[in-house]
Amino acid sequence: MLYWDVDRQISVAMISNNALAPSLQQRLQRALVAFAQAEMETARAELTTPLADLQVPVGQFKLSSGEVVEVVASGQRRSVRRGGVDYPAYLIGSGIRYVPGLDLYIAGGVNGGLQWLSLYEDLQATTASNRK
């Protein structure tokens, strides 16, 4: 992971062999950026709020930003459809999936929803439809 904010003159680099628990992989990156920006409470909150390792549900989901995305199934494979493009979602935990094309981690959320986590987005998604 490489983060660079030219205006704040902050750079953060992280190299990992992925030995860290899947539920904390993205949270650690977010915490490092927050620490570099002297946002200590935010950084600590990231490290104490791991991504739930729950199965990713299939269907359409409305992100808290208002955008609708879709998780599509083909056998055991899953992909995330965003902006008309399908991005493969690879299983990295019991339920957490990594979407390299979006540099995104997804997991099952509350009430059949979806947790959407990247360096820049930490969103809950609610079910917009159930399509298998």
C-alpha positions in Angstrom: 0.0 0.0 0.0 1.2 3.5 -0.8 -0.5 6.6 0.3 0.7 10.1 -0.6 -1.0 13.4 0.3 1.1 16.1 -1.4 -0.8 19.0 0.3 -0.2 17.6 3.9 3.3 16.3 2.9 2.4 12.8 4.3 3.6 9.6 2.8 2.8 6.1 4.1 4.1 2.8 2.7 3.2 -0.7 3.9 4.5 -4.0 2.6 2.9 -7.1 3.9 3.1 -10.8 3.2 -0.6 -11.0 4.3 0.2 -12.9 7.5 -2.1 -10.4 9.2 -5.7 -11.6 9.9 -7.9 -10.8 6.9 -10.3 -8.8 9.2 -7.5 -6.3 10.0 -5.6 -6.1 6.6 -7.4 -2.9 5.4 -7.9 -1.6 8.9 -4.1 -1.5 9.5 -3.6 0.5 6.3 -6.3 3.0 7.4 -4.8 3.2 10.9 -1.3 3.9 9.5 -2.6 6.8 7.4 -4.5 8.2 10.4 -1.4 7.9 12.7 0.6 9.8 10.0 -2.0 12.5 10.1 -1.8 12.7 13.9 -5.4 11.4 14.1 -4.7 9.1 17.1 -8.3 8.4 18.1 -9.3 7.5 14.5 -6.2 5.3 14.2 -7.0 3.4 17.4 -10.7 3.0 16.4 -9.6 1.4 13.1 -7.5 -1.1 15.0 -10.3 -2.0 17.4 -13.0 -2.3 14.7 -12.0 -5.3 12.5 -14.0 -6.3 9.5 -16.4 -9.0 10.4 -15.5 -12.3 8.7 -19.0 -13.0 7.4 -20.0 -14.6 4.1 -20.6 -12.0 1.3 -24.3 -12.1 0.3 -25.4 -12.0 -3.4 -27.6 -9.3 -4.7 -27.9 -5.6 -5.2 -26.8 -3.3 -2.4 -27.2 0.4 -1.8 -24.0 1.9 -0.3 -24.4 4.6 2.4 -23.1 7.0 -0.3 -26.2 6.3 -2.4 -24.5 4.2 -5.1 -26.0 0.8 -5.9 -23.5 -2.1 -6.5 -24.1 -5.7 -7.1 -22.5 -8.9 -5.9 -22.8 -11.5 -8.6 -22.4 -15.3 -8.1 -21.2 -17.9 -10.6 -20.8 -21.2 -8.7 -18.5 -20.5 -5.8 -17.0 -17.4 -7.5 -18.1 -13.9 -6.6 -17.7 -10.6 -8.4 -18.6 -7.0 -7.6 -20.4 -5.1 -10.4 -19.7 -1.4 -10.0 -20.2 1.1 -12.8 -21.1 -1.7 -15.2 -17.7 -3.5 -14.7 -17.4 -6.9 -13.0 -14.5 -7.2 -10.6 -13.5 -10.7 -9.3 -13.8 -11.0 -5.5 -11.4 -13.6 -4.0 -12.0 -15.3 -0.7 -9.3 -14.5 1.8 -10.9 -15.5 5.1 -14.0 -17.4 6.1 -16.2 -14.9 4.5 -14.1 -11.8 3.6 -13.3 -11.3 0.0 -10.7 -9.1 -1.6 -11.5 -7.2 -4.9 -8.1 -6.3 -6.4 -9.5 -4.2 -9.2 -11.0 -1.9 -6.7 -8.5 -2.5 -3.9 -11.5 -3.3 -1.7 -12.4 -5.7 1.0 -16.0 -6.8 1.3 -17.8 -8.9 3.9 -21.3 -9.7 5.1 -22.9 -6.9 7.1 -25.8 -6.5 9.5 -29.3 -7.7 8.5 -28.0 -9.4 5.3 -26.2 -6.2 4.1 -22.6 -5.7 3.0 -19.6 -4.1 4.5 -17.5 -2.2 2.0 -14.0 -1.3 3.1 -11.1 0.3 1.2 -8.4 2.9 2.1 -10.9 5.7 1.2 -14.3 4.1 1.8 -15.8 2.5 4.9 -19.4 2.0 4.0 -22.3 -0.2 5.1 -24.6 -1.3 2.3 -28.2 -2.3 2.7 -30.0 -4.8 0.5 -31.5 -3.2 -2.6 -32.7 -6.6 -4.0 -32.1 -10.3 -3.6 -30.9 -11.8 -6.8 -29.3 -15.2 -6.8 
